Amino acid sequence: MKLLFDENLSRRLVARLADLFPESSHVVLEGLQQNRDIVVLEYAKARGFAIVTADADFYELSTSFGPPPKVICAGAIIPPESLRG
């Protein structure tokens, strides 16, 4: 599995996980920093990446558009709709 780490995660994860996920990358290394999430999603889909993020926005996109790509949530993600009173 190829992982694409979102901007909110450290670029060092690519090197640290290279033995397990050798073709992984980071949005900064792919030149995708400060792009809209949908652009990153389409990039990952076209290149066979799963997105690793700590951002609830990708959770929302994945529920709207479905896979691919897979979205892996790092840490606790609380869906925004559950925060509404």
Jmol script that loads the backbone (N, CA, C; Angstrom):
load data "model"
ATOM      1  N   MET A   1       0.844  -1.179   0.000  1.00  0.00           N
ATOM      2  CA  MET A   1       0.000   0.000   0.000  1.00  0.00           C
ATOM      3  C   MET A   1       0.886   1.238   0.000  1.00  0.00           C
ATOM      4  N   LYS A   2       0.562   2.162  -0.871  1.00  0.00           N
ATOM      5  CA  LYS A   2       1.260   3.450  -0.937  1.00  0.00           C
ATOM      6  C   LYS A   2       0.475   4.468  -0.116  1.00  0.00           C
ATOM      7  N   LEU A   3       1.173   5.129   0.804  1.00  0.00           N
ATOM      8  CA  LEU A   3       0.527   6.128   1.651  1.00  0.00           C
ATOM      9  C   LEU A   3       0.923   7.525   1.212  1.00  0.00           C
ATOM     10  N   LEU A   4      -0.031   8.431   1.245  1.00  0.00           N
ATOM     11  CA  LEU A   4       0.229   9.843   0.998  1.00  0.00           C
ATOM     12  C   LEU A   4      -0.140  10.587   2.267  1.00  0.00           C
ATOM     13  N   PHE A   5       0.880  11.115   2.949  1.00  0.00           N
ATOM     14  CA  PHE A   5       0.663  11.810   4.216  1.00  0.00           C
ATOM     15  C   PHE A   5       0.249  13.250   3.963  1.00  0.00           C
ATOM     16  N   ASP A   6      -0.782  13.668   4.657  1.00  0.00           N
ATOM     17  CA  ASP A   6      -1.323  15.017   4.539  1.00  0.00           C
ATOM     18  C   ASP A   6      -0.383  16.032   5.193  1.00  0.00           C
ATOM     19  N   GLU A   7      -0.599  17.294   4.863  1.00  0.00           N
ATOM     20  CA  GLU A   7       0.224  18.387   5.396  1.00  0.00           C
ATOM     21  C   GLU A   7       0.250  18.450   6.914  1.00  0.00           C
ATOM     22  N   ASN A   8      -0.817  18.006   7.560  1.00  0.00           N
ATOM     23  CA  ASN A   8      -0.891  18.105   9.010  1.00  0.00           C
ATOM     24  C   ASN A   8      -0.088  17.014   9.726  1.00  0.00           C
ATOM     25  N   LEU A   9       0.580  16.177   8.955  1.00  0.00           N
ATOM     26  CA  LEU A   9       1.439  15.133   9.511  1.00  0.00           C
ATOM     27  C   LEU A   9       2.888  15.377   9.101  1.00  0.00           C
ATOM     28  N   SER A  10       3.799  14.905   9.909  1.00  0.00           N
ATOM     29  CA  SER A  10       5.226  15.135   9.677  1.00  0.00           C
ATOM     30  C   SER A  10       5.729  14.436   8.413  1.00  0.00           C
ATOM     31  N   ARG A  11       6.581  15.128   7.677  1.00  0.00           N
ATOM     32  CA  ARG A  11       7.240  14.537   6.511  1.00  0.00           C
ATOM     33  C   ARG A  11       8.164  13.393   6.910  1.00  0.00           C
ATOM     34  N   ARG A  12       8.612  13.397   8.155  1.00  0.00           N
ATOM     35  CA  ARG A  12       9.510  12.340   8.633  1.00  0.00           C
ATOM     36  C   ARG A  12       8.848  10.969   8.638  1.00  0.00           C
ATOM     37  N   LEU A  13       7.531  10.935   8.621  1.00  0.00           N
ATOM     38  CA  LEU A  13       6.831   9.651   8.590  1.00  0.00           C
ATOM     39  C   LEU A  13       7.169   8.844   7.342  1.00  0.00           C
ATOM     40  N   VAL A  14       7.427   9.517   6.245  1.00  0.00           N
ATOM     41  CA  VAL A  14       7.770   8.825   4.997  1.00  0.00           C
ATOM     42  C   VAL A  14       9.016   7.976   5.204  1.00  0.00           C
ATOM     43  N   ALA A  15      10.059   8.562   5.759  1.00  0.00           N
ATOM     44  CA  ALA A  15      11.308   7.824   5.996  1.00  0.00           C
ATOM     45  C   ALA A  15      11.138   6.773   7.095  1.00  0.00           C
ATOM     46  N   ARG A  16      10.405   7.120   8.131  1.00  0.00           N
ATOM     47  CA  ARG A  16      10.240   6.189   9.257  1.00  0.00           C
ATOM     48  C   ARG A  16       9.449   4.940   8.881  1.00  0.00           C
ATOM     49  N   LEU A  17       8.565   5.063   7.923  1.00  0.00           N
ATOM     50  CA  LEU A  17       7.738   3.929   7.522  1.00  0.00           C
ATOM     51  C   LEU A  17       8.135   3.336   6.171  1.00  0.00           C
ATOM     52  N   ALA A  18       9.290   3.752   5.648  1.00  0.00           N
ATOM     53  CA  ALA A  18       9.726   3.326   4.316  1.00  0.00           C
ATOM     54  C   ALA A  18       9.880   1.814   4.189  1.00  0.00           C
ATOM     55  N   ASP A  19      10.282   1.132   5.258  1.00  0.00           N
ATOM     56  CA  ASP A  19      10.421  -0.324   5.188  1.00  0.00           C
ATOM     57  C   ASP A  19       9.074  -1.020   5.003  1.00  0.00           C
ATOM     58  N   LEU A  20       8.046  -0.483   5.629  1.00  0.00           N
ATOM     59  CA  LEU A  20       6.713  -1.082   5.545  1.00  0.00           C
ATOM     60  C   LEU A  20       5.919  -0.600   4.341  1.00  0.00           C
ATOM     61  N   PHE A  21       6.095   0.672   4.000  1.00  0.00           N
ATOM     62  CA  PHE A  21       5.346   1.306   2.903  1.00  0.00           C
ATOM     63  C   PHE A  21       6.327   2.056   1.996  1.00  0.00           C
ATOM     64  N   PRO A  22       7.100   1.316   1.191  1.00  0.00           N
ATOM     65  CA  PRO A  22       8.223   1.911   0.456  1.00  0.00           C
ATOM     66  C   PRO A  22       7.870   2.955  -0.599  1.00  0.00           C
ATOM     67  N   GLU A  23       6.689   2.950  -1.128  1.00  0.00           N
ATOM     68  CA  GLU A  23       6.342   3.913  -2.182  1.00  0.00           C
ATOM     69  C   GLU A  23       5.546   5.094  -1.656  1.00  0.00           C
ATOM     70  N   SER A  24       5.577   5.284  -0.362  1.00  0.00           N
ATOM     71  CA  SER A  24       4.797   6.362   0.246  1.00  0.00           C
ATOM     72  C   SER A  24       5.443   7.720   0.036  1.00  0.00           C
ATOM     73  N   SER A  25       4.637   8.759   0.250  1.00  0.00           N
ATOM     74  CA  SER A  25       5.129  10.121   0.061  1.00  0.00           C
ATOM     75  C   SER A  25       4.341  11.068   0.965  1.00  0.00           C
ATOM     76  N   HIS A  26       4.650  12.322   0.822  1.00  0.00           N
ATOM     77  CA  HIS A  26       4.009  13.394   1.599  1.00  0.00           C
ATOM     78  C   HIS A  26       3.527  14.447   0.612  1.00  0.00           C
ATOM     79  N   VAL A  27       2.441  15.125   0.924  1.00  0.00           N
ATOM     80  CA  VAL A  27       1.905  16.125  -0.007  1.00  0.00           C
ATOM     81  C   VAL A  27       2.934  17.190  -0.365  1.00  0.00           C
ATOM     82  N   VAL A  28       3.801  17.558   0.565  1.00  0.00           N
ATOM     83  CA  VAL A  28       4.834  18.554   0.277  1.00  0.00           C
ATOM     84  C   VAL A  28       5.827  18.007  -0.747  1.00  0.00           C
ATOM     85  N   LEU A  29       6.215  16.738  -0.591  1.00  0.00           N
ATOM     86  CA  LEU A  29       7.160  16.123  -1.531  1.00  0.00           C
ATOM     87  C   LEU A  29       6.561  15.961  -2.925  1.00  0.00           C
ATOM     88  N   GLU A  30       5.238  15.898  -2.991  1.00  0.00           N
ATOM     89  CA  GLU A  30       4.539  15.780  -4.275  1.00  0.00           C
ATOM     90  C   GLU A  30       4.166  17.144  -4.857  1.00  0.00           C
ATOM     91  N   GLY A  31       4.524  18.216  -4.174  1.00  0.00           N
ATOM     92  CA  GLY A  31       4.206  19.559  -4.655  1.00  0.00           C
ATOM     93  C   GLY A  31       2.744  19.947  -4.484  1.00  0.00           C
ATOM     94  N   LEU A  32       2.082  19.346  -3.518  1.00  0.00           N
ATOM     95  CA  LEU A  32       0.653  19.575  -3.329  1.00  0.00           C
ATOM     96  C   LEU A  32       0.321  20.441  -2.123  1.00  0.00           C
ATOM     97  N   GLN A  33       1.325  21.011  -1.483  1.00  0.00           N
ATOM     98  CA  GLN A  33       1.053  21.810  -0.293  1.00  0.00           C
ATOM     99  C   GLN A  33       0.130  22.975  -0.632  1.00  0.00           C
ATOM    100  N   GLN A  34      -0.749  23.270   0.302  1.00  0.00           N
ATOM    101  CA  GLN A  34      -1.707  24.370   0.220  1.00  0.00           C
ATOM    102  C   GLN A  34      -2.714  24.219  -0.918  1.00  0.00           C
ATOM    103  N   ASN A  35      -2.880  22.998  -1.418  1.00  0.00           N
ATOM    104  CA  ASN A  35      -3.933  22.737  -2.396  1.00  0.00           C
ATOM    105  C   ASN A  35      -5.215  22.386  -1.664  1.00  0.00           C
ATOM    106  N   ARG A  36      -6.334  22.558  -2.333  1.00  0.00           N
ATOM    107  CA  ARG A  36      -7.607  22.145  -1.753  1.00  0.00           C
ATOM    108  C   ARG A  36      -7.606  20.630  -1.572  1.00  0.00           C
ATOM    109  N   ASP A  37      -8.338  20.167  -0.578  1.00  0.00           N
ATOM    110  CA  ASP A  37      -8.367  18.734  -0.267  1.00  0.00           C
ATOM    111  C   ASP A  37      -8.839  17.896  -1.445  1.00  0.00           C
ATOM    112  N   ILE A  38      -9.760  18.412  -2.219  1.00  0.00           N
ATOM    113  CA  ILE A  38     -10.264  17.643  -3.366  1.00  0.00           C
ATOM    114  C   ILE A  38      -9.161  17.411  -4.396  1.00  0.00           C
ATOM    115  N   VAL A  39      -8.236  18.356  -4.532  1.00  0.00           N
ATOM    116  CA  VAL A  39      -7.102  18.196  -5.453  1.00  0.00           C
ATOM    117  C   VAL A  39      -6.203  17.066  -4.962  1.00  0.00           C
ATOM    118  N   VAL A  40      -5.930  17.049  -3.661  1.00  0.00           N
ATOM    119  CA  VAL A  40      -5.113  15.989  -3.069  1.00  0.00           C
ATOM    120  C   VAL A  40      -5.828  14.646  -3.212  1.00  0.00           C
ATOM    121  N   LEU A  41      -7.118  14.626  -2.994  1.00  0.00           N
ATOM    122  CA  LEU A  41      -7.897  13.403  -3.131  1.00  0.00           C
ATOM    123  C   LEU A  41      -7.817  12.850  -4.550  1.00  0.00           C
ATOM    124  N   GLU A  42      -7.992  13.693  -5.531  1.00  0.00           N
ATOM    125  CA  GLU A  42      -7.921  13.258  -6.937  1.00  0.00           C
ATOM    126  C   GLU A  42      -6.511  12.797  -7.310  1.00  0.00           C
ATOM    127  N   TYR A  43      -5.498  13.489  -6.803  1.00  0.00           N
ATOM    128  CA  TYR A  43      -4.104  13.099  -7.042  1.00  0.00           C
ATOM    129  C   TYR A  43      -3.858  11.700  -6.481  1.00  0.00           C
ATOM    130  N   ALA A  44      -4.290  11.473  -5.245  1.00  0.00           N
ATOM    131  CA  ALA A  44      -4.103  10.169  -4.602  1.00  0.00           C
ATOM    132  C   ALA A  44      -4.846   9.073  -5.372  1.00  0.00           C
ATOM    133  N   LYS A  45      -6.043   9.373  -5.791  1.00  0.00           N
ATOM    134  CA  LYS A  45      -6.846   8.407  -6.543  1.00  0.00           C
ATOM    135  C   LYS A  45      -6.158   8.014  -7.847  1.00  0.00           C
ATOM    136  N   ALA A  46      -5.650   8.997  -8.575  1.00  0.00           N
ATOM    137  CA  ALA A  46      -5.017   8.750  -9.870  1.00  0.00           C
ATOM    138  C   ALA A  46      -3.716   7.968  -9.753  1.00  0.00           C
ATOM    139  N   ARG A  47      -3.059   8.045  -8.601  1.00  0.00           N
ATOM    140  CA  ARG A  47      -1.743   7.421  -8.438  1.00  0.00           C
ATOM    141  C   ARG A  47      -1.733   6.243  -7.472  1.00  0.00           C
ATOM    142  N   GLY A  48      -2.885   5.827  -7.018  1.00  0.00           N
ATOM    143  CA  GLY A  48      -2.976   4.640  -6.187  1.00  0.00           C
ATOM    144  C   GLY A  48      -2.532   4.802  -4.746  1.00  0.00           C
ATOM    145  N   PHE A  49      -2.605   6.023  -4.212  1.00  0.00           N
ATOM    146  CA  PHE A  49      -2.257   6.280  -2.821  1.00  0.00           C
ATOM    147  C   PHE A  49      -3.476   6.122  -1.914  1.00  0.00           C
ATOM    148  N   ALA A  50      -3.228   5.765  -0.669  1.00  0.00           N
ATOM    149  CA  ALA A  50      -4.202   5.926   0.413  1.00  0.00           C
ATOM    150  C   ALA A  50      -3.772   7.186   1.160  1.00  0.00           C
ATOM    151  N   ILE A  51      -4.707   8.017   1.553  1.00  0.00           N
ATOM    152  CA  ILE A  51      -4.391   9.269   2.243  1.00  0.00           C
ATOM    153  C   ILE A  51      -4.384   9.032   3.748  1.00  0.00           C
ATOM    154  N   VAL A  52      -3.306   9.486   4.397  1.00  0.00           N
ATOM    155  CA  VAL A  52      -3.221   9.430   5.857  1.00  0.00           C
ATOM    156  C   VAL A  52      -3.324  10.865   6.353  1.00  0.00           C
ATOM    157  N   THR A  53      -4.276  11.128   7.236  1.00  0.00           N
ATOM    158  CA  THR A  53      -4.538  12.487   7.672  1.00  0.00           C
ATOM    159  C   THR A  53      -5.008  12.532   9.121  1.00  0.00           C
ATOM    160  N   ALA A  54      -4.916  13.689   9.713  1.00  0.00           N
ATOM    161  CA  ALA A  54      -5.514  13.946  11.021  1.00  0.00           C
ATOM    162  C   ALA A  54      -6.595  15.016  10.865  1.00  0.00           C
ATOM    163  N   ASP A  55      -7.075  15.181   9.648  1.00  0.00           N
ATOM    164  CA  ASP A  55      -7.995  16.243   9.267  1.00  0.00           C
ATOM    165  C   ASP A  55      -9.383  15.664   8.998  1.00  0.00           C
ATOM    166  N   ALA A  56     -10.394  16.185   9.624  1.00  0.00           N
ATOM    167  CA  ALA A  56     -11.763  15.706   9.429  1.00  0.00           C
ATOM    168  C   ALA A  56     -12.284  15.992   8.024  1.00  0.00           C
ATOM    169  N   ASP A  57     -11.671  16.929   7.299  1.00  0.00           N
ATOM    170  CA  ASP A  57     -12.133  17.254   5.949  1.00  0.00           C
ATOM    171  C   ASP A  57     -12.046  16.051   5.012  1.00  0.00           C
ATOM    172  N   PHE A  58     -10.978  15.281   5.116  1.00  0.00           N
ATOM    173  CA  PHE A  58     -10.854  14.095   4.259  1.00  0.00           C
ATOM    174  C   PHE A  58     -11.882  13.036   4.639  1.00  0.00           C
ATOM    175  N   TYR A  59     -12.226  12.964   5.902  1.00  0.00           N
ATOM    176  CA  TYR A  59     -13.294  12.056   6.337  1.00  0.00           C
ATOM    177  C   TYR A  59     -14.596  12.437   5.625  1.00  0.00           C
ATOM    178  N   GLU A  60     -14.908  13.718   5.610  1.00  0.00           N
ATOM    179  CA  GLU A  60     -16.124  14.187   4.946  1.00  0.00           C
ATOM    180  C   GLU A  60     -16.102  13.882   3.456  1.00  0.00           C
ATOM    181  N   LEU A  61     -14.969  14.147   2.807  1.00  0.00           N
ATOM    182  CA  LEU A  61     -14.858  13.869   1.376  1.00  0.00           C
ATOM    183  C   LEU A  61     -15.021  12.380   1.093  1.00  0.00           C
ATOM    184  N   SER A  62     -14.417  11.554   1.930  1.00  0.00           N
ATOM    185  CA  SER A  62     -14.504  10.110   1.690  1.00  0.00           C
ATOM    186  C   SER A  62     -15.925   9.599   1.864  1.00  0.00           C
ATOM    187  N   THR A  63     -16.690  10.199   2.766  1.00  0.00           N
ATOM    188  CA  THR A  63     -18.081   9.777   2.919  1.00  0.00           C
ATOM    189  C   THR A  63     -18.949  10.307   1.777  1.00  0.00           C
ATOM    190  N   SER A  64     -18.547  11.423   1.188  1.00  0.00           N
ATOM    191  CA  SER A  64     -19.299  11.979   0.056  1.00  0.00           C
ATOM    192  C   SER A  64     -19.000  11.251  -1.250  1.00  0.00           C
ATOM    193  N   PHE A  65     -17.716  11.000  -1.512  1.00  0.00           N
ATOM    194  CA  PHE A  65     -17.300  10.439  -2.795  1.00  0.00           C
ATOM    195  C   PHE A  65     -17.014   8.944  -2.734  1.00  0.00           C
ATOM    196  N   GLY A  66     -16.741   8.412  -1.545  1.00  0.00           N
ATOM    197  CA  GLY A  66     -16.399   7.001  -1.409  1.00  0.00           C
ATOM    198  C   GLY A  66     -15.010   6.716  -1.939  1.00  0.00           C
ATOM    199  N   PRO A  67     -14.549   5.482  -1.753  1.00  0.00           N
ATOM    200  CA  PRO A  67     -13.220   5.119  -2.242  1.00  0.00           C
ATOM    201  C   PRO A  67     -13.242   4.842  -3.736  1.00  0.00           C
ATOM    202  N   PRO A  68     -12.124   4.783  -4.427  1.00  0.00           N
ATOM    203  CA  PRO A  68     -10.815   5.150  -3.899  1.00  0.00           C
ATOM    204  C   PRO A  68     -10.646   6.662  -3.856  1.00  0.00           C
ATOM    205  N   PRO A  69      -9.672   7.176  -3.200  1.00  0.00           N
ATOM    206  CA  PRO A  69      -8.681   6.470  -2.393  1.00  0.00           C
ATOM    207  C   PRO A  69      -9.217   6.173  -0.995  1.00  0.00           C
ATOM    208  N   LYS A  70      -8.532   5.260  -0.336  1.00  0.00           N
ATOM    209  CA  LYS A  70      -8.831   5.018   1.072  1.00  0.00           C
ATOM    210  C   LYS A  70      -8.338   6.212   1.871  1.00  0.00           C
ATOM    211  N   VAL A  71      -9.023   6.514   2.955  1.00  0.00           N
ATOM    212  CA  VAL A  71      -8.601   7.583   3.857  1.00  0.00           C
ATOM    213  C   VAL A  71      -8.359   6.958   5.226  1.00  0.00           C
ATOM    214  N   ILE A  72      -7.145   7.132   5.719  1.00  0.00           N
ATOM    215  CA  ILE A  72      -6.757   6.600   7.018  1.00  0.00           C
ATOM    216  C   ILE A  72      -6.661   7.774   7.976  1.00  0.00           C
ATOM    217  N   CYS A  73      -7.458   7.740   9.021  1.00  0.00           N
ATOM    218  CA  CYS A  73      -7.489   8.829   9.987  1.00  0.00           C
ATOM    219  C   CYS A  73      -6.490   8.541  11.106  1.00  0.00           C
ATOM    220  N   ALA A  74      -5.509   9.401  11.247  1.00  0.00           N
ATOM    221  CA  ALA A  74      -4.499   9.270  12.297  1.00  0.00           C
ATOM    222  C   ALA A  74      -4.954  10.088  13.491  1.00  0.00           C
ATOM    223  N   GLY A  75      -5.169   9.445  14.602  1.00  0.00           N
ATOM    224  CA  GLY A  75      -5.663  10.154  15.773  1.00  0.00           C
ATOM    225  C   GLY A  75      -7.173  10.122  15.806  1.00  0.00           C
ATOM    226  N   ALA A  76      -7.724  10.820  16.746  1.00  0.00           N
ATOM    227  CA  ALA A  76      -9.178  10.835  16.919  1.00  0.00           C
ATOM    228  C   ALA A  76      -9.797  11.861  15.988  1.00  0.00           C
ATOM    229  N   ILE A  77     -10.648  11.401  15.117  1.00  0.00           N
ATOM    230  CA  ILE A  77     -11.388  12.276  14.210  1.00  0.00           C
ATOM    231  C   ILE A  77     -12.846  12.247  14.659  1.00  0.00           C
ATOM    232  N   ILE A  78     -13.379  13.391  14.934  1.00  0.00           N
ATOM    233  CA  ILE A  78     -14.779  13.493  15.314  1.00  0.00           C
ATOM    234  C   ILE A  78     -15.518  14.100  14.136  1.00  0.00           C
ATOM    235  N   PRO A  79     -16.450  13.357  13.556  1.00  0.00           N
ATOM    236  CA  PRO A  79     -17.186  13.903  12.420  1.00  0.00           C
ATOM    237  C   PRO A  79     -17.842  15.238  12.788  1.00  0.00           C
ATOM    238  N   PRO A  80     -17.689  16.251  11.935  1.00  0.00           N
ATOM    239  CA  PRO A  80     -18.221  17.583  12.232  1.00  0.00           C
ATOM    240  C   PRO A  80     -19.707  17.598  12.568  1.00  0.00           C
ATOM    241  N   GLU A  81     -20.500  16.720  11.937  1.00  0.00           N
ATOM    242  CA  GLU A  81     -21.940  16.721  12.205  1.00  0.00           C
ATOM    243  C   GLU A  81     -22.253  16.303  13.643  1.00  0.00           C
ATOM    244  N   SER A  82     -21.345  15.529  14.255  1.00  0.00           N
ATOM    245  CA  SER A  82     -21.594  15.127  15.641  1.00  0.00           C
ATOM    246  C   SER A  82     -21.295  16.257  16.628  1.00  0.00           C
ATOM    247  N   LEU A  83     -20.644  17.320  16.159  1.00  0.00           N
ATOM    248  CA  LEU A  83     -20.330  18.459  17.016  1.00  0.00           C
ATOM    249  C   LEU A  83     -21.443  19.498  17.044  1.00  0.00           C
ATOM    250  N   ARG A  84     -22.363  19.380  16.090  1.00  0.00           N
ATOM    251  CA  ARG A  84     -23.454  20.343  16.008  1.00  0.00           C
ATOM    252  C   ARG A  84     -24.451  20.080  17.120  1.00  0.00           C
ATOM    253  N   GLY A  85     -24.877  21.141  17.770  1.00  0.00           N
ATOM    254  CA  GLY A  85     -25.783  20.993  18.901  1.00  0.00           C
ATOM    255  C   GLY A  85     -27.166  20.864  18.507  1.00  0.00           C
TER     256      GLY A  85
END
end "model"
wireframe off; spacefill off
backbone 0.3
color backbone group
